[in-house]
Amino acid sequence: MARPVGKWLVGGLVALGVALTVAGRAYLTARTERERLEVPRWIEELKSPDARTRLTAAHRLGDLGAAGATAAPALRAVEHDPDPLVREAVAGALRRVGGGR
């Protein structure tokens, strides 16, 4: 009697693992697509006259990691921002998006 239950349990665990893998991939794909669509917004925010807005934009682009790689040229354009916190955030973002030198 223990044998059929064991086979059933293993089969159920395998099916659960497959379902979780598929769901995880779908989530990551949707998240990556959503992040990719945010890149132009954050690039535009880098041009703001407000330092806090530029700082937030640099952080958000860095948070995207490789998904924000297309922002590397815009980040490099503000590497010499007058605000030291923005410069620091831009340097970190460049490292995280893979656009560092």
N, C-alpha and C positions, 0 to 999 in steps of 0.2 A: 504494500500500500504506500509506503514512503517513496518508492521509486516514481510512480506516476505523478505524485505531488511535486517531487523534485524536478522532474522534466517540465511540468507545467510552470513551475516557479521560474526556472531558468529561461524558458521560452518567453514568459511575460517580462522578465527583466531585460532580455535582449530587445524585445519589441519596444519597451519603454526607452531604452537607450537610443534606439534608432529614431523614435519620435522626438526625443529631446535634442538629438543632433540636428534633425531637420528643422525643428523650431528655432534652435539656436542660430543656425545658418541664415534662416529667413530674417530673424531679428537683426543680426549683424549686417546683412545686406541692406535692409531698410534703413538702419542707423547710418551706415556709410553713405547711402544715397542722400539722406536728409542732411548729413554733414557737408557733403559735396555741394549741395544747393545753397548752403549758408556761406560758403567761401566768398562769393562776390559781395555780399553784404558786409562782411568783416573787412574786406579789402577797402571798400568805400569808407568805412568807419576809421581806417588808419589815416585818412585825409582830414579828419575833423579838426577844427581849431581847439577843441577841448582835450586837454591832456588825459583826463580820466577816460574819455571815450576811446582815445587811441590806445591807452593802456589795456582796456577791456578787450578791444579788437585783437591786439597782439596776443593776449592770453587765450582768447577763444580760438584763434588760428593755431596756436601751439597745441591746444587741447585736441585739435583734430588729428594731430600726428601726420601720417603719410597722406591722409585724405586732404590735408591742407597744403600739399606740396606745390600746387599751382599758385599759391600766395607768396612763394619765396621771393620773386622779383619785387613785389609790393612791400614786403617786409624789409628787403635790402634797401629800398628807397627811403625808409625812415630809420635806418640804423643810426643816424646822427641826429635824432630828435633832440630838441633842446631840453626835454625833461629826462633826467637820469633814470627814473623808474620805467619810462616808456622804452628807453634804450636797452635797459636790462631785460624787459619783457620781450622785446623784439629779438634780442640775442638768443634768449631761451626758446622762443618760438621757431627761430631758424634752425636751431639744433633739433627740435622735435619734428619739424616737417621735413627734415632732410635737406635743408637749403643752406646749411652752414658752409663756411669756406674751409 
